[in-house]
């Protein structure tokens, strides 16, 4: 994968803004941020649940 420098990223950003508009790009960014936050929260809760399950003795 080629490295993208600041110039290339700036050009891509301009193209995205031209295609979707500033309002839509802003909304997409907010939705993406909340999705990542929810994903991380789910990972932490899943890991927490596994450690709690491992701490409980097995009843047979």
N, CA, C and O atoms as CSV, one atom per row, in Angstrom:
chain,resi,resn,atom,element,x,y,z
A,1,UNK,N,N,0.853,-1.176,0.000
A,1,UNK,CA,C,0.000,0.000,0.000
A,1,UNK,C,C,0.895,1.234,0.000
A,1,UNK,O,O,1.802,1.349,0.824
A,2,UNK,N,N,0.644,2.132,-0.904
A,2,UNK,CA,C,1.490,3.338,-0.963
A,2,UNK,C,C,1.212,4.265,0.212
A,2,UNK,O,O,0.098,4.334,0.733
A,3,UNK,N,N,2.254,4.968,0.607
A,3,UNK,CA,C,2.110,5.946,1.680
A,3,UNK,C,C,1.425,7.196,1.147
A,3,UNK,O,O,1.763,7.683,0.068
A,4,UNK,N,N,0.470,7.711,1.896
A,4,UNK,CA,C,-0.217,8.934,1.512
A,4,UNK,C,C,0.358,10.085,2.325
A,4,UNK,O,O,0.376,10.050,3.556
A,5,UNK,N,N,0.817,11.087,1.628
A,5,UNK,CA,C,1.340,12.266,2.295
A,5,UNK,C,C,0.243,13.269,2.562
A,5,UNK,O,O,-0.911,13.042,2.199
A,6,UNK,N,N,0.592,14.379,3.194
A,6,UNK,CA,C,-0.416,15.387,3.514
A,6,UNK,C,C,-1.081,15.983,2.270
A,6,UNK,O,O,-2.264,16.319,2.304
A,7,UNK,N,N,-0.344,16.114,1.195
A,7,UNK,CA,C,-0.916,16.675,-0.032
A,7,UNK,C,C,-1.989,15.761,-0.604
A,7,UNK,O,O,-3.060,16.222,-0.997
A,8,UNK,N,N,-1.695,14.454,-0.650
A,8,UNK,CA,C,-2.671,13.512,-1.180
A,8,UNK,C,C,-3.921,13.451,-0.303
A,8,UNK,O,O,-5.038,13.400,-0.818
A,9,UNK,N,N,-3.735,13.455,1.024
A,9,UNK,CA,C,-4.883,13.438,1.932
A,9,UNK,C,C,-5.741,14.691,1.774
A,9,UNK,O,O,-6.969,14.616,1.826
A,10,UNK,N,N,-5.101,15.828,1.583
A,10,UNK,CA,C,-5.821,17.078,1.375
A,10,UNK,C,C,-6.651,17.021,0.089
A,10,UNK,O,O,-7.795,17.473,0.067
A,11,UNK,N,N,-6.084,16.478,-0.959
A,11,UNK,CA,C,-6.801,16.360,-2.234
A,11,UNK,C,C,-8.003,15.427,-2.078
A,11,UNK,O,O,-9.086,15.726,-2.580
A,12,UNK,N,N,-7.820,14.310,-1.390
A,12,UNK,CA,C,-8.921,13.375,-1.166
A,12,UNK,C,C,-10.022,14.049,-0.347
A,12,UNK,O,O,-11.206,13.884,-0.644
A,13,UNK,N,N,-9.640,14.800,0.674
A,13,UNK,CA,C,-10.615,15.511,1.496
A,13,UNK,C,C,-11.417,16.509,0.668
A,13,UNK,O,O,-12.634,16.604,0.831
A,14,UNK,N,N,-10.768,17.243,-0.203
A,14,UNK,CA,C,-11.458,18.205,-1.067
A,14,UNK,C,C,-12.447,17.486,-1.989
A,14,UNK,O,O,-13.568,17.955,-2.182
A,15,UNK,N,N,-12.037,16.360,-2.551
A,15,UNK,CA,C,-12.923,15.605,-3.447
A,15,UNK,C,C,-14.151,15.102,-2.682
A,15,UNK,O,O,-15.271,15.176,-3.188
A,16,UNK,N,N,-13.941,14.589,-1.459
A,16,UNK,CA,C,-15.060,14.093,-0.656
A,16,UNK,C,C,-16.023,15.223,-0.327
A,16,UNK,O,O,-17.238,15.048,-0.414
A,17,UNK,N,N,-15.492,16.383,0.052
A,17,UNK,CA,C,-16.354,17.528,0.371
A,17,UNK,C,C,-17.129,17.978,-0.867
A,17,UNK,O,O,-18.308,18.318,-0.769
A,18,UNK,N,N,-16.484,17.983,-2.013
A,18,UNK,CA,C,-17.181,18.371,-3.240
A,18,UNK,C,C,-18.283,17.379,-3.607
A,18,UNK,O,O,-19.339,17.778,-4.098
A,19,UNK,N,N,-18.040,16.097,-3.373
A,19,UNK,CA,C,-19.037,15.086,-3.722
A,19,UNK,C,C,-20.226,15.088,-2.774
A,19,UNK,O,O,-21.371,15.001,-3.219
A,20,UNK,N,N,-19.971,15.185,-1.477
A,20,UNK,CA,C,-21.036,15.010,-0.497
A,20,UNK,C,C,-21.513,16.305,0.137
A,20,UNK,O,O,-22.640,16.355,0.631
A,21,UNK,N,N,-20.713,17.339,0.143
A,21,UNK,CA,C,-21.075,18.586,0.803
A,21,UNK,C,C,-20.600,18.601,2.245
A,21,UNK,O,O,-20.393,17.550,2.851
A,22,UNK,N,N,-20.429,19.790,2.789
A,22,UNK,CA,C,-19.858,19.947,4.124
A,22,UNK,C,C,-20.772,19.355,5.196
A,22,UNK,O,O,-20.295,18.679,6.107
A,23,UNK,N,N,-22.065,19.599,5.098
A,23,UNK,CA,C,-22.999,19.100,6.108
A,23,UNK,C,C,-23.028,17.592,6.172
A,23,UNK,O,O,-23.025,17.010,7.257
A,24,UNK,N,N,-23.057,16.959,5.022
A,24,UNK,CA,C,-23.096,15.488,4.963
A,24,UNK,C,C,-21.799,14.898,5.488
A,24,UNK,O,O,-21.834,13.906,6.216
A,25,UNK,N,N,-20.656,15.476,5.143
A,25,UNK,CA,C,-19.368,14.976,5.619
A,25,UNK,C,C,-19.285,15.112,7.137
A,25,UNK,O,O,-18.768,14.223,7.814
A,26,UNK,N,N,-19.788,16.213,7.669
A,26,UNK,CA,C,-19.795,16.420,9.110
A,26,UNK,C,C,-20.649,15.364,9.802
A,26,UNK,O,O,-20.249,14.809,10.826
A,27,UNK,N,N,-21.813,15.090,9.251
A,27,UNK,CA,C,-22.708,14.088,9.839
A,27,UNK,C,C,-22.089,12.693,9.767
A,27,UNK,O,O,-22.180,11.920,10.721
A,28,UNK,N,N,-21.466,12.373,8.644
A,28,UNK,CA,C,-20.810,11.074,8.495
A,28,UNK,C,C,-19.681,10.936,9.517
A,28,UNK,O,O,-19.507,9.867,10.102
A,29,UNK,N,N,-18.918,12.000,9.736
A,29,UNK,CA,C,-17.839,11.967,10.719
A,29,UNK,C,C,-18.361,11.725,12.119
A,29,UNK,O,O,-17.784,10.939,12.871
A,30,UNK,N,N,-19.440,12.387,12.475
A,30,UNK,CA,C,-20.034,12.187,13.795
A,30,UNK,C,C,-20.552,10.773,13.980
A,30,UNK,O,O,-20.359,10.167,15.033
A,31,UNK,N,N,-21.214,10.247,12.952
A,31,UNK,CA,C,-21.738,8.883,13.021
A,31,UNK,C,C,-20.603,7.868,13.103
A,31,UNK,O,O,-20.701,6.877,13.825
A,32,UNK,N,N,-19.541,8.115,12.371
A,32,UNK,CA,C,-18.398,7.211,12.415
A,32,UNK,C,C,-17.744,7.232,13.792
A,32,UNK,O,O,-17.350,6.187,14.310
A,33,UNK,N,N,-17.630,8.410,14.381
A,33,UNK,CA,C,-17.051,8.527,15.718
A,33,UNK,C,C,-17.875,7.800,16.764
A,33,UNK,O,O,-17.318,7.112,17.620
A,34,UNK,N,N,-19.202,7.942,16.710
A,34,UNK,CA,C,-20.046,7.247,17.684
A,34,UNK,C,C,-20.019,5.737,17.449
A,34,UNK,O,O,-20.097,4.968,18.408
A,35,UNK,N,N,-19.911,5.302,16.201
A,35,UNK,CA,C,-19.825,3.869,15.913
A,35,UNK,C,C,-18.540,3.276,16.481
A,35,UNK,O,O,-18.559,2.182,17.046
A,36,UNK,N,N,-17.435,3.983,16.336
A,36,UNK,CA,C,-16.169,3.505,16.890
A,36,UNK,C,C,-16.234,3.456,18.412
A,36,UNK,O,O,-15.741,2.509,19.023
A,37,UNK,N,N,-16.841,4.474,19.029
A,37,UNK,CA,C,-16.975,4.495,20.487
A,37,UNK,C,C,-17.833,3.327,20.971
A,37,UNK,O,O,-17.489,2.682,21.961
A,38,UNK,N,N,-18.936,3.047,20.291
A,38,UNK,CA,C,-19.782,1.917,20.665
A,38,UNK,C,C,-19.068,0.585,20.469
A,38,UNK,O,O,-19.244,-0.337,21.265
A,39,UNK,N,N,-18.274,0.480,19.428
A,39,UNK,CA,C,-17.510,-0.739,19.164
A,39,UNK,C,C,-16.499,-0.978,20.278
A,39,UNK,O,O,-16.370,-2.099,20.770
A,40,UNK,N,N,-15.784,0.066,20.677
A,40,UNK,CA,C,-14.813,-0.067,21.770
A,40,UNK,C,C,-15.502,-0.429,23.074
A,40,UNK,O,O,-14.995,-1.250,23.839
A,41,UNK,N,N,-16.654,0.177,23.332
A,41,UNK,CA,C,-17.408,-0.117,24.543
A,41,UNK,C,C,-17.838,-1.586,24.546
A,41,UNK,O,O,-17.764,-2.255,25.577
A,42,UNK,N,N,-18.279,-2.074,23.415
A,42,UNK,CA,C,-18.667,-3.474,23.303
A,42,UNK,C,C,-17.499,-4.413,23.519
A,42,UNK,O,O,-17.649,-5.454,24.159
A,43,UNK,N,N,-16.334,-4.058,22.994
A,43,UNK,CA,C,-15.151,-4.884,23.211
A,43,UNK,C,C,-14.780,-4.936,24.688
A,43,UNK,O,O,-14.443,-5.998,25.212
A,44,UNK,N,N,-14.841,-3.789,25.356
A,44,UNK,CA,C,-14.509,-3.752,26.781
A,44,UNK,C,C,-15.508,-4.555,27.594
A,44,UNK,O,O,-15.112,-5.279,28.508
A,45,UNK,N,N,-16.797,-4.445,27.282
A,45,UNK,CA,C,-17.812,-5.203,28.009
A,45,UNK,C,C,-17.662,-6.697,27.745
A,45,UNK,O,O,-17.870,-7.507,28.649
A,46,UNK,N,N,-17.305,-7.071,26.526
A,46,UNK,CA,C,-17.092,-8.483,26.210
A,46,UNK,C,C,-15.903,-9.055,26.964
A,46,UNK,O,O,-15.964,-10.174,27.473
A,47,UNK,N,N,-14.829,-8.293,27.034
A,47,UNK,CA,C,-13.656,-8.744,27.765
A,47,UNK,C,C,-13.956,-8.818,29.258
A,47,UNK,O,O,-13.489,-9.725,29.947
A,48,UNK,N,N,-14.733,-7.867,29.752
A,48,UNK,CA,C,-15.106,-7.851,31.173
A,48,UNK,C,C,-15.956,-9.070,31.497
A,48,UNK,O,O,-15.764,-9.694,32.541
A,49,UNK,N,N,-16.883,-9.415,30.628
A,49,UNK,CA,C,-17.744,-10.580,30.833
A,49,UNK,C,C,-16.954,-11.873,30.847
A,49,UNK,O,O,-17.251,-12.768,31.639
A,50,UNK,N,N,-15.957,-11.988,29.989
A,50,UNK,CA,C,-15.140,-13.201,29.948
A,50,UNK,C,C,-14.325,-13.354,31.219
A,50,UNK,O,O,-14.179,-14.469,31.720
A,51,UNK,N,N,-13.785,-12.251,31.761
A,51,UNK,CA,C,-13.005,-12.362,32.986
A,51,UNK,C,C,-13.912,-12.694,34.164
A,51,UNK,O,O,-13.503,-13.417,35.073
A,52,UNK,N,N,-15.140,-12.176,34.161
A,52,UNK,CA,C,-16.081,-12.514,35.236
A,52,UNK,C,C,-16.490,-13.979,35.159
A,52,UNK,O,O,-16.655,-14.630,36.190
A,53,UNK,N,N,-16.656,-14.506,33.940
A,53,UNK,CA,C,-16.995,-15.910,33.777
A,53,UNK,C,C,-15.849,-16.796,34.238
A,53,UNK,O,O,-16.083,-17.852,34.826
A,54,UNK,N,N,-14.620,-16.383,33.982
A,54,UNK,CA,C,-13.460,-17.164,34.376
A,54,UNK,C,C,-13.287,-17.160,35.899
A,54,UNK,O,O,-12.764,-18.126,36.455
A,55,UNK,N,N,-13.711,-16.101,36.577
A,55,UNK,CA,C,-13.566,-16.007,38.027
A,55,UNK,C,C,-14.596,-16.859,38.759
A,55,UNK,O,O,-14.361,-17.253,39.901
A,56,UNK,N,N,-15.728,-17.149,38.129
A,56,UNK,CA,C,-16.777,-17.914,38.808
A,56,UNK,C,C,-16.429,-19.411,38.789
A,56,UNK,O,O,-15.981,-19.936,37.769
A,57,UNK,N,N,-16.639,-20.087,39.918
A,57,UNK,CA,C,-16.366,-21.541,39.938
A,57,UNK,C,C,-17.428,-22.284,39.119
A,57,UNK,O,O,-18.579,-21.858,39.028
A,58,UNK,N,N,-17.011,-23.391,38.536
A,58,UNK,CA,C,-17.936,-24.184,37.737
A,58,UNK,C,C,-18.805,-25.022,38.655
A,58,UNK,O,O,-18.320,-25.618,39.617
A,59,UNK,N,N,-20.077,-25.063,38.353
A,59,UNK,CA,C,-20.991,-25.908,39.139
A,59,UNK,C,C,-21.394,-27.093,38.281
A,59,UNK,O,O,-22.022,-26.938,37.234
A,60,UNK,N,N,-21.022,-28.284,38.744
A,60,UNK,CA,C,-21.300,-29.487,37.952
A,60,UNK,C,C,-22.163,-30.463,38.699
A,60,UNK,O,O,-22.489,-31.527,38.173
